[in-house]
Amino acid sequence: MDLANIIQTVAIYAIPVLFAITVHEAAHGYVARHFGDNTAAMLGRVTLNPFKHIDPVGTILMPLLLYFGTGGAFVFGYAKPVPVRFGHLRNPRWDTLWVALAGPGSNLAQALIWGVLLYLLVGMGITEPFFLEMCRAGMLVNVVMAVFNLFPLPPLDGGRVLASLLPPGPSMALSRLEPWGFFIVMALVLTGVVSNLWMRPLMNVTFSILSAVLSPLKALIG
């Protein structure tokens, strides 16, 4: 992939990635506030202002370096996590589940919105590749983000979901992995375990569901 194509791809993905990260983190804070923890709200993190959620290294520098360094073969990044004091939630066990699901849920909603926008643009006769590819990128980015964050290992959202569903003993044992969770997840990513056994199967299922939901709109426009 030459430099011009890389720059074009970055431009296409920039807005979808920004929205995906911003809404994901704001959703965590909003649901936490709903269930009794105002920590994120007091720190100004329940907002759609992307600058409140962007981590200069994790959101910008690392993904760009990895993208340019690998020619687009591997990209990884992260935003500033929204602080949640789970002990402040009214029902910590079950409310934690909803706070954790809020982020991936917001990404699935955004994937659907990008899909609707794609079909509306096509229906209006807009054929500009940049906008159509941005819509497809929006769907892909949000599906990837939702599925990856649902991987059942803390500190990812899926780890918190699993901890909420397990009995107290196994839940505490799983939670103790959190300090090393990031390194374990990265090792599983680099060895292909996450992509082959988790990401690809769940992404295929998710895109099939999105296609089914969007099929009436597709038929109406077509």
DOMI-494694 format. One record per residue (C-alpha): x, y, z; residue in three letters. Coordinates in nm, 2 decimals. Layout:
BEGIN
<zaro><X>X</X><Y>Y</Y><Z>Z</Z><resn>ALA</resn></zaro>
...
// end
This chain:
BEGIN
<zaro><X>0.00</X><Y>0.00</Y><Z>0.00</Z><resn>MET</resn></zaro>
<zaro><X>0.15</X><Y>0.33</Y><Z>-0.11</Z><resn>ASP</resn></zaro>
<zaro><X>0.16</X><Y>0.65</Y><Z>0.10</Z><resn>LEU</resn></zaro>
<zaro><X>-0.13</X><Y>0.81</Y><Z>-0.09</Z><resn>ALA</resn></zaro>
<zaro><X>-0.36</X><Y>0.52</Y><Z>-0.03</Z><resn>ASN</resn></zaro>
<zaro><X>-0.27</X><Y>0.51</Y><Z>0.34</Z><resn>ILE</resn></zaro>
<zaro><X>-0.34</X><Y>0.88</Y><Z>0.38</Z><resn>ILE</resn></zaro>
<zaro><X>-0.68</X><Y>0.83</Y><Z>0.20</Z><resn>GLN</resn></zaro>
<zaro><X>-0.77</X><Y>0.54</Y><Z>0.42</Z><resn>THR</resn></zaro>
<zaro><X>-0.68</X><Y>0.74</Y><Z>0.74</Z><resn>VAL</resn></zaro>
<zaro><X>-0.90</X><Y>1.02</Y><Z>0.62</Z><resn>ALA</resn></zaro>
<zaro><X>-1.19</X><Y>0.78</Y><Z>0.55</Z><resn>ILE</resn></zaro>
<zaro><X>-1.16</X><Y>0.62</Y><Z>0.90</Z><resn>TYR</resn></zaro>
<zaro><X>-1.09</X><Y>0.93</Y><Z>1.11</Z><resn>ALA</resn></zaro>
<zaro><X>-1.45</X><Y>1.05</Y><Z>1.16</Z><resn>ILE</resn></zaro>
<zaro><X>-1.60</X><Y>0.70</Y><Z>1.23</Z><resn>PRO</resn></zaro>
<zaro><X>-1.32</X><Y>0.62</Y><Z>1.47</Z><resn>VAL</resn></zaro>
<zaro><X>-1.37</X><Y>0.95</Y><Z>1.65</Z><resn>LEU</resn></zaro>
<zaro><X>-1.74</X><Y>0.89</Y><Z>1.69</Z><resn>PHE</resn></zaro>
<zaro><X>-1.70</X><Y>0.53</Y><Z>1.79</Z><resn>ALA</resn></zaro>
<zaro><X>-1.46</X><Y>0.61</Y><Z>2.07</Z><resn>ILE</resn></zaro>
<zaro><X>-1.64</X><Y>0.92</Y><Z>2.19</Z><resn>THR</resn></zaro>
<zaro><X>-1.99</X><Y>0.77</Y><Z>2.21</Z><resn>VAL</resn></zaro>
<zaro><X>-1.85</X><Y>0.44</Y><Z>2.36</Z><resn>HIS</resn></zaro>
<zaro><X>-1.69</X><Y>0.62</Y><Z>2.65</Z><resn>GLU</resn></zaro>
<zaro><X>-1.97</X><Y>0.87</Y><Z>2.70</Z><resn>ALA</resn></zaro>
<zaro><X>-2.22</X><Y>0.58</Y><Z>2.71</Z><resn>ALA</resn></zaro>
<zaro><X>-2.03</X><Y>0.41</Y><Z>3.00</Z><resn>HIS</resn></zaro>
<zaro><X>-2.04</X><Y>0.74</Y><Z>3.20</Z><resn>GLY</resn></zaro>
<zaro><X>-2.40</X><Y>0.81</Y><Z>3.12</Z><resn>TYR</resn></zaro>
<zaro><X>-2.52</X><Y>0.46</Y><Z>3.23</Z><resn>VAL</resn></zaro>
<zaro><X>-2.30</X><Y>0.48</Y><Z>3.54</Z><resn>ALA</resn></zaro>
<zaro><X>-2.46</X><Y>0.81</Y><Z>3.64</Z><resn>ARG</resn></zaro>
<zaro><X>-2.81</X><Y>0.66</Y><Z>3.58</Z><resn>HIS</resn></zaro>
<zaro><X>-2.73</X><Y>0.38</Y><Z>3.82</Z><resn>PHE</resn></zaro>
<zaro><X>-2.59</X><Y>0.61</Y><Z>4.09</Z><resn>GLY</resn></zaro>
<zaro><X>-2.22</X><Y>0.68</Y><Z>4.02</Z><resn>ASP</resn></zaro>
<zaro><X>-2.15</X><Y>1.05</Y><Z>3.93</Z><resn>ASN</resn></zaro>
<zaro><X>-1.77</X><Y>1.01</Y><Z>3.90</Z><resn>THR</resn></zaro>
<zaro><X>-1.75</X><Y>1.04</Y><Z>3.53</Z><resn>ALA</resn></zaro>
<zaro><X>-2.01</X><Y>1.32</Y><Z>3.52</Z><resn>ALA</resn></zaro>
<zaro><X>-1.82</X><Y>1.52</Y><Z>3.78</Z><resn>MET</resn></zaro>
<zaro><X>-1.50</X><Y>1.49</Y><Z>3.57</Z><resn>LEU</resn></zaro>
<zaro><X>-1.68</X><Y>1.60</Y><Z>3.26</Z><resn>GLY</resn></zaro>
<zaro><X>-1.66</X><Y>1.26</Y><Z>3.09</Z><resn>ARG</resn></zaro>
<zaro><X>-2.04</X><Y>1.23</Y><Z>3.01</Z><resn>VAL</resn></zaro>
<zaro><X>-2.00</X><Y>1.43</Y><Z>2.70</Z><resn>THR</resn></zaro>
<zaro><X>-1.97</X><Y>1.39</Y><Z>2.32</Z><resn>LEU</resn></zaro>
<zaro><X>-1.67</X><Y>1.62</Y><Z>2.32</Z><resn>ASN</resn></zaro>
<zaro><X>-1.41</X><Y>1.39</Y><Z>2.17</Z><resn>PRO</resn></zaro>
<zaro><X>-1.12</X><Y>1.58</Y><Z>2.33</Z><resn>PHE</resn></zaro>
<zaro><X>-1.24</X><Y>1.46</Y><Z>2.67</Z><resn>LYS</resn></zaro>
<zaro><X>-1.19</X><Y>1.10</Y><Z>2.57</Z><resn>HIS</resn></zaro>
<zaro><X>-0.89</X><Y>1.10</Y><Z>2.34</Z><resn>ILE</resn></zaro>
<zaro><X>-0.56</X><Y>0.97</Y><Z>2.48</Z><resn>ASP</resn></zaro>
<zaro><X>-0.28</X><Y>1.14</Y><Z>2.27</Z><resn>PRO</resn></zaro>
<zaro><X>-0.07</X><Y>0.82</Y><Z>2.27</Z><resn>VAL</resn></zaro>
<zaro><X>-0.34</X><Y>0.55</Y><Z>2.26</Z><resn>GLY</resn></zaro>
<zaro><X>-0.59</X><Y>0.71</Y><Z>2.03</Z><resn>THR</resn></zaro>
<zaro><X>-0.36</X><Y>0.90</Y><Z>1.79</Z><resn>ILE</resn></zaro>
<zaro><X>0.01</X><Y>0.82</Y><Z>1.80</Z><resn>LEU</resn></zaro>
<zaro><X>0.00</X><Y>0.44</Y><Z>1.85</Z><resn>MET</resn></zaro>
<zaro><X>-0.26</X><Y>0.36</Y><Z>1.58</Z><resn>PRO</resn></zaro>
<zaro><X>-0.09</X><Y>0.59</Y><Z>1.33</Z><resn>LEU</resn></zaro>
<zaro><X>0.25</X><Y>0.44</Y><Z>1.40</Z><resn>LEU</resn></zaro>
<zaro><X>0.12</X><Y>0.09</Y><Z>1.38</Z><resn>LEU</resn></zaro>
<zaro><X>-0.08</X><Y>0.16</Y><Z>1.06</Z><resn>TYR</resn></zaro>
<zaro><X>0.20</X><Y>0.33</Y><Z>0.87</Z><resn>PHE</resn></zaro>
<zaro><X>0.46</X><Y>0.08</Y><Z>1.01</Z><resn>GLY</resn></zaro>
<zaro><X>0.27</X><Y>-0.23</Y><Z>0.90</Z><resn>THR</resn></zaro>
<zaro><X>0.11</X><Y>-0.09</Y><Z>0.59</Z><resn>GLY</resn></zaro>
<zaro><X>-0.23</X><Y>-0.12</Y><Z>0.74</Z><resn>GLY</resn></zaro>
<zaro><X>-0.19</X><Y>-0.49</Y><Z>0.84</Z><resn>ALA</resn></zaro>
<zaro><X>-0.22</X><Y>-0.42</Y><Z>1.22</Z><resn>PHE</resn></zaro>
<zaro><X>-0.38</X><Y>-0.14</Y><Z>1.41</Z><resn>VAL</resn></zaro>
<zaro><X>-0.45</X><Y>-0.11</Y><Z>1.78</Z><resn>PHE</resn></zaro>
<zaro><X>-0.54</X><Y>0.18</Y><Z>2.00</Z><resn>GLY</resn></zaro>
<zaro><X>-0.74</X><Y>0.29</Y><Z>2.31</Z><resn>TYR</resn></zaro>
<zaro><X>-0.92</X><Y>0.59</Y><Z>2.46</Z><resn>ALA</resn></zaro>
<zaro><X>-0.90</X><Y>0.72</Y><Z>2.81</Z><resn>LYS</resn></zaro>
<zaro><X>-1.12</X><Y>0.49</Y><Z>3.02</Z><resn>PRO</resn></zaro>
<zaro><X>-1.42</X><Y>0.65</Y><Z>3.18</Z><resn>VAL</resn></zaro>
<zaro><X>-1.37</X><Y>0.63</Y><Z>3.56</Z><resn>PRO</resn></zaro>
<zaro><X>-1.65</X><Y>0.44</Y><Z>3.73</Z><resn>VAL</resn></zaro>
<zaro><X>-1.66</X><Y>0.36</Y><Z>4.11</Z><resn>ARG</resn></zaro>
<zaro><X>-1.86</X><Y>0.04</Y><Z>4.09</Z><resn>PHE</resn></zaro>
<zaro><X>-1.91</X><Y>0.04</Y><Z>4.46</Z><resn>GLY</resn></zaro>
<zaro><X>-2.11</X><Y>0.36</Y><Z>4.43</Z><resn>HIS</resn></zaro>
<zaro><X>-2.37</X><Y>0.19</Y><Z>4.20</Z><resn>LEU</resn></zaro>
<zaro><X>-2.70</X><Y>0.12</Y><Z>4.37</Z><resn>ARG</resn></zaro>
<zaro><X>-2.67</X><Y>-0.26</Y><Z>4.29</Z><resn>ASN</resn></zaro>
<zaro><X>-2.30</X><Y>-0.30</Y><Z>4.21</Z><resn>PRO</resn></zaro>
<zaro><X>-2.32</X><Y>-0.66</Y><Z>4.07</Z><resn>ARG</resn></zaro>
<zaro><X>-2.60</X><Y>-0.61</Y><Z>3.82</Z><resn>TRP</resn></zaro>
<zaro><X>-2.55</X><Y>-0.24</Y><Z>3.75</Z><resn>ASP</resn></zaro>
<zaro><X>-2.19</X><Y>-0.31</Y><Z>3.66</Z><resn>THR</resn></zaro>
<zaro><X>-2.32</X><Y>-0.54</Y><Z>3.38</Z><resn>LEU</resn></zaro>
<zaro><X>-2.53</X><Y>-0.26</Y><Z>3.23</Z><resn>TRP</resn></zaro>
<zaro><X>-2.24</X><Y>0.00</Y><Z>3.26</Z><resn>VAL</resn></zaro>
<zaro><X>-2.01</X><Y>-0.25</Y><Z>3.08</Z><resn>ALA</resn></zaro>
<zaro><X>-2.26</X><Y>-0.33</Y><Z>2.81</Z><resn>LEU</resn></zaro>
<zaro><X>-2.33</X><Y>0.04</Y><Z>2.74</Z><resn>ALA</resn></zaro>
<zaro><X>-2.01</X><Y>0.09</Y><Z>2.54</Z><resn>GLY</resn></zaro>
<zaro><X>-2.03</X><Y>-0.21</Y><Z>2.30</Z><resn>PRO</resn></zaro>
<zaro><X>-2.41</X><Y>-0.14</Y><Z>2.28</Z><resn>GLY</resn></zaro>
<zaro><X>-2.34</X><Y>0.21</Y><Z>2.16</Z><resn>SER</resn></zaro>
<zaro><X>-2.11</X><Y>0.08</Y><Z>1.90</Z><resn>ASN</resn></zaro>
<zaro><X>-2.36</X><Y>-0.16</Y><Z>1.76</Z><resn>LEU</resn></zaro>
<zaro><X>-2.61</X><Y>0.12</Y><Z>1.74</Z><resn>ALA</resn></zaro>
<zaro><X>-2.36</X><Y>0.33</Y><Z>1.55</Z><resn>GLN</resn></zaro>
<zaro><X>-2.29</X><Y>0.05</Y><Z>1.31</Z><resn>ALA</resn></zaro>
<zaro><X>-2.66</X><Y>0.03</Y><Z>1.24</Z><resn>LEU</resn></zaro>
<zaro><X>-2.68</X><Y>0.41</Y><Z>1.19</Z><resn>ILE</resn></zaro>
<zaro><X>-2.38</X><Y>0.41</Y><Z>0.95</Z><resn>TRP</resn></zaro>
<zaro><X>-2.56</X><Y>0.13</Y><Z>0.76</Z><resn>GLY</resn></zaro>
<zaro><X>-2.88</X><Y>0.33</Y><Z>0.73</Z><resn>VAL</resn></zaro>
<zaro><X>-2.68</X><Y>0.63</Y><Z>0.61</Z><resn>LEU</resn></zaro>
<zaro><X>-2.51</X><Y>0.42</Y><Z>0.35</Z><resn>LEU</resn></zaro>
<zaro><X>-2.84</X><Y>0.30</Y><Z>0.20</Z><resn>TYR</resn></zaro>
<zaro><X>-2.98</X><Y>0.65</Y><Z>0.22</Z><resn>LEU</resn></zaro>
<zaro><X>-2.69</X><Y>0.79</Y><Z>0.02</Z><resn>LEU</resn></zaro>
<zaro><X>-2.72</X><Y>0.52</Y><Z>-0.24</Z><resn>VAL</resn></zaro>
<zaro><X>-3.10</X><Y>0.58</Y><Z>-0.25</Z><resn>GLY</resn></zaro>
<zaro><X>-3.04</X><Y>0.95</Y><Z>-0.31</Z><resn>MET</resn></zaro>
<zaro><X>-2.81</X><Y>0.87</Y><Z>-0.60</Z><resn>GLY</resn></zaro>
<zaro><X>-2.49</X><Y>0.98</Y><Z>-0.43</Z><resn>ILE</resn></zaro>
<zaro><X>-2.20</X><Y>0.79</Y><Z>-0.57</Z><resn>THR</resn></zaro>
<zaro><X>-1.90</X><Y>0.98</Y><Z>-0.43</Z><resn>GLU</resn></zaro>
<zaro><X>-1.67</X><Y>0.69</Y><Z>-0.31</Z><resn>PRO</resn></zaro>
<zaro><X>-1.53</X><Y>0.88</Y><Z>-0.02</Z><resn>PHE</resn></zaro>
<zaro><X>-1.87</X><Y>0.91</Y><Z>0.16</Z><resn>PHE</resn></zaro>
<zaro><X>-1.98</X><Y>0.56</Y><Z>0.07</Z><resn>LEU</resn></zaro>
<zaro><X>-1.65</X><Y>0.42</Y><Z>0.20</Z><resn>GLU</resn></zaro>
<zaro><X>-1.68</X><Y>0.62</Y><Z>0.52</Z><resn>MET</resn></zaro>
<zaro><X>-2.02</X><Y>0.46</Y><Z>0.59</Z><resn>CYS</resn></zaro>
<zaro><X>-1.87</X><Y>0.12</Y><Z>0.53</Z><resn>ARG</resn></zaro>
<zaro><X>-1.58</X><Y>0.21</Y><Z>0.75</Z><resn>ALA</resn></zaro>
<zaro><X>-1.82</X><Y>0.33</Y><Z>1.02</Z><resn>GLY</resn></zaro>
<zaro><X>-1.99</X><Y>-0.01</Y><Z>1.02</Z><resn>MET</resn></zaro>
<zaro><X>-1.66</X><Y>-0.20</Y><Z>1.03</Z><resn>LEU</resn></zaro>
<zaro><X>-1.50</X><Y>0.02</Y><Z>1.30</Z><resn>VAL</resn></zaro>
<zaro><X>-1.80</X><Y>-0.01</Y><Z>1.53</Z><resn>ASN</resn></zaro>
<zaro><X>-1.85</X><Y>-0.38</Y><Z>1.49</Z><resn>VAL</resn></zaro>
<zaro><X>-1.48</X><Y>-0.44</Y><Z>1.55</Z><resn>VAL</resn></zaro>
<zaro><X>-1.49</X><Y>-0.22</Y><Z>1.86</Z><resn>MET</resn></zaro>
<zaro><X>-1.80</X><Y>-0.38</Y><Z>2.00</Z><resn>ALA</resn></zaro>
<zaro><X>-1.68</X><Y>-0.74</Y><Z>1.95</Z><resn>VAL</resn></zaro>
<zaro><X>-1.33</X><Y>-0.68</Y><Z>2.07</Z><resn>PHE</resn></zaro>
<zaro><X>-1.45</X><Y>-0.50</Y><Z>2.39</Z><resn>ASN</resn></zaro>
<zaro><X>-1.69</X><Y>-0.80</Y><Z>2.46</Z><resn>LEU</resn></zaro>
<zaro><X>-1.39</X><Y>-1.04</Y><Z>2.49</Z><resn>PHE</resn></zaro>
<zaro><X>-1.45</X><Y>-1.19</Y><Z>2.83</Z><resn>PRO</resn></zaro>
<zaro><X>-1.14</X><Y>-1.08</Y><Z>3.01</Z><resn>LEU</resn></zaro>
<zaro><X>-1.09</X><Y>-0.77</Y><Z>3.23</Z><resn>PRO</resn></zaro>
<zaro><X>-1.03</X><Y>-0.48</Y><Z>3.19</Z><resn>PRO</resn></zaro>
<zaro><X>-1.23</X><Y>-0.52</Y><Z>2.87</Z><resn>LEU</resn></zaro>
<zaro><X>-1.61</X><Y>-0.47</Y><Z>2.90</Z><resn>ASP</resn></zaro>
<zaro><X>-1.67</X><Y>-0.84</Y><Z>2.83</Z><resn>GLY</resn></zaro>
<zaro><X>-1.46</X><Y>-0.92</Y><Z>3.14</Z><resn>GLY</resn></zaro>
<zaro><X>-1.69</X><Y>-0.71</Y><Z>3.36</Z><resn>ARG</resn></zaro>
<zaro><X>-2.00</X><Y>-0.86</Y><Z>3.20</Z><resn>VAL</resn></zaro>
<zaro><X>-1.87</X><Y>-1.21</Y><Z>3.28</Z><resn>LEU</resn></zaro>
<zaro><X>-1.77</X><Y>-1.11</Y><Z>3.63</Z><resn>ALA</resn></zaro>
<zaro><X>-2.12</X><Y>-0.98</Y><Z>3.69</Z><resn>SER</resn></zaro>
<zaro><X>-2.28</X><Y>-1.31</Y><Z>3.57</Z><resn>LEU</resn></zaro>
<zaro><X>-2.05</X><Y>-1.55</Y><Z>3.76</Z><resn>LEU</resn></zaro>
<zaro><X>-2.10</X><Y>-1.66</Y><Z>4.12</Z><resn>PRO</resn></zaro>
<zaro><X>-1.90</X><Y>-1.45</Y><Z>4.38</Z><resn>PRO</resn></zaro>
<zaro><X>-1.60</X><Y>-1.68</Y><Z>4.41</Z><resn>GLY</resn></zaro>
<zaro><X>-1.52</X><Y>-1.72</Y><Z>4.03</Z><resn>PRO</resn></zaro>
<zaro><X>-1.61</X><Y>-1.35</Y><Z>3.98</Z><resn>SER</resn></zaro>
<zaro><X>-1.35</X><Y>-1.24</Y><Z>4.23</Z><resn>MET</resn></zaro>
<zaro><X>-1.09</X><Y>-1.47</Y><Z>4.08</Z><resn>ALA</resn></zaro>
<zaro><X>-1.16</X><Y>-1.33</Y><Z>3.74</Z><resn>LEU</resn></zaro>
<zaro><X>-1.14</X><Y>-0.97</Y><Z>3.87</Z><resn>SER</resn></zaro>
<zaro><X>-0.80</X><Y>-1.04</Y><Z>4.01</Z><resn>ARG</resn></zaro>
<zaro><X>-0.67</X><Y>-1.08</Y><Z>3.66</Z><resn>LEU</resn></zaro>
<zaro><X>-0.74</X><Y>-0.71</Y><Z>3.58</Z><resn>GLU</resn></zaro>
<zaro><X>-0.39</X><Y>-0.57</Y><Z>3.65</Z><resn>PRO</resn></zaro>
<zaro><X>-0.25</X><Y>-0.82</Y><Z>3.39</Z><resn>TRP</resn></zaro>
<zaro><X>-0.55</X><Y>-0.83</Y><Z>3.17</Z><resn>GLY</resn></zaro>
<zaro><X>-0.42</X><Y>-0.58</Y><Z>2.91</Z><resn>PHE</resn></zaro>
<zaro><X>-0.10</X><Y>-0.78</Y><Z>2.86</Z><resn>PHE</resn></zaro>
<zaro><X>-0.28</X><Y>-1.11</Y><Z>2.84</Z><resn>ILE</resn></zaro>
<zaro><X>-0.52</X><Y>-0.97</Y><Z>2.58</Z><resn>VAL</resn></zaro>
<zaro><X>-0.23</X><Y>-0.83</Y><Z>2.38</Z><resn>MET</resn></zaro>
<zaro><X>-0.06</X><Y>-1.16</Y><Z>2.39</Z><resn>ALA</resn></zaro>
<zaro><X>-0.37</X><Y>-1.34</Y><Z>2.27</Z><resn>LEU</resn></zaro>
<zaro><X>-0.41</X><Y>-1.07</Y><Z>1.99</Z><resn>VAL</resn></zaro>
<zaro><X>-0.05</X><Y>-1.11</Y><Z>1.87</Z><resn>LEU</resn></zaro>
<zaro><X>-0.08</X><Y>-1.49</Y><Z>1.86</Z><resn>THR</resn></zaro>
<zaro><X>-0.40</X><Y>-1.48</Y><Z>1.66</Z><resn>GLY</resn></zaro>
<zaro><X>-0.62</X><Y>-1.64</Y><Z>1.93</Z><resn>VAL</resn></zaro>
<zaro><X>-0.85</X><Y>-1.34</Y><Z>1.97</Z><resn>VAL</resn></zaro>
<zaro><X>-0.89</X><Y>-1.28</Y><Z>1.59</Z><resn>SER</resn></zaro>
<zaro><X>-0.94</X><Y>-1.64</Y><Z>1.49</Z><resn>ASN</resn></zaro>
<zaro><X>-1.15</X><Y>-1.77</Y><Z>1.78</Z><resn>LEU</resn></zaro>
<zaro><X>-1.34</X><Y>-1.46</Y><Z>1.88</Z><resn>TRP</resn></zaro>
<zaro><X>-1.33</X><Y>-1.17</Y><Z>1.64</Z><resn>MET</resn></zaro>
<zaro><X>-1.40</X><Y>-1.33</Y><Z>1.31</Z><resn>ARG</resn></zaro>
<zaro><X>-1.69</X><Y>-1.56</Y><Z>1.42</Z><resn>PRO</resn></zaro>
<zaro><X>-1.86</X><Y>-1.29</Y><Z>1.62</Z><resn>LEU</resn></zaro>
<zaro><X>-1.81</X><Y>-1.03</Y><Z>1.35</Z><resn>MET</resn></zaro>
<zaro><X>-1.96</X><Y>-1.26</Y><Z>1.09</Z><resn>ASN</resn></zaro>
<zaro><X>-2.27</X><Y>-1.31</Y><Z>1.32</Z><resn>VAL</resn></zaro>
<zaro><X>-2.30</X><Y>-0.94</Y><Z>1.39</Z><resn>THR</resn></zaro>
<zaro><X>-2.28</X><Y>-0.84</Y><Z>1.02</Z><resn>PHE</resn></zaro>
<zaro><X>-2.54</X><Y>-1.11</Y><Z>0.94</Z><resn>SER</resn></zaro>
<zaro><X>-2.77</X><Y>-0.96</Y><Z>1.20</Z><resn>ILE</resn></zaro>
<zaro><X>-2.71</X><Y>-0.60</Y><Z>1.07</Z><resn>LEU</resn></zaro>
<zaro><X>-2.78</X><Y>-0.72</Y><Z>0.72</Z><resn>SER</resn></zaro>
<zaro><X>-3.11</X><Y>-0.87</Y><Z>0.82</Z><resn>ALA</resn></zaro>
<zaro><X>-3.21</X><Y>-0.56</Y><Z>1.01</Z><resn>VAL</resn></zaro>
<zaro><X>-3.12</X><Y>-0.33</Y><Z>0.72</Z><resn>LEU</resn></zaro>
<zaro><X>-3.27</X><Y>-0.56</Y><Z>0.45</Z><resn>SER</resn></zaro>
<zaro><X>-3.62</X><Y>-0.38</Y><Z>0.45</Z><resn>PRO</resn></zaro>
<zaro><X>-3.44</X><Y>-0.05</Y><Z>0.39</Z><resn>LEU</resn></zaro>
<zaro><X>-3.23</X><Y>-0.21</Y><Z>0.12</Z><resn>LYS</resn></zaro>
<zaro><X>-3.53</X><Y>-0.35</Y><Z>-0.05</Z><resn>ALA</resn></zaro>
<zaro><X>-3.72</X><Y>-0.02</Y><Z>-0.03</Z><resn>LEU</resn></zaro>
<zaro><X>-3.43</X><Y>0.17</Y><Z>-0.19</Z><resn>ILE</resn></zaro>
<zaro><X>-3.35</X><Y>-0.10</Y><Z>-0.44</Z><resn>GLY</resn></zaro>
// end
